[in-house]
Amino acid sequence: MDAVAQYFRELYVELKDPWAIIGWLGQIFFTSRFVVQWVASERAKKSVIPVSFWYLSVIGTVLLLIYGFYVKKPVYIVGYLFNSIVYIRNIHFILREQRNRNHEDAGLHPDP
């Protein structure tokens, strides 16, 4: 029983650590993207990935990457570093598509 009490004491202390808070926030953002995607798909009655999914992915991944550097865990660092590249690239494509659509609406030539 003392081991269980000790576990919860350590968990409470960790939750007060600012670095742990960054890690927890990252995990909350990262997990919430699945809820956003699920709700969007349910509403559309088909598989949909909304733009907010990618922004939540970037925010969560960057926070978890920062936390990974703090706790010095190469597995986290490598995983979240490469994930962030993919997420940022998807946002780049989305923004480029929006810019091209705006240019076409204005009668301008879209970017290649």
ABEGO torsion letter per residue (X at the ends): XAAAAAAAAAAAAAAABAAAAAAAAAAAAAAAAAAAAAAAAAAAGBBBBBAAAAAAAAAAAAAAAAAAAAAGBAAAAAAAAAAAAAAAAAAAAAAAAAAAAAAAAAGBBBBX
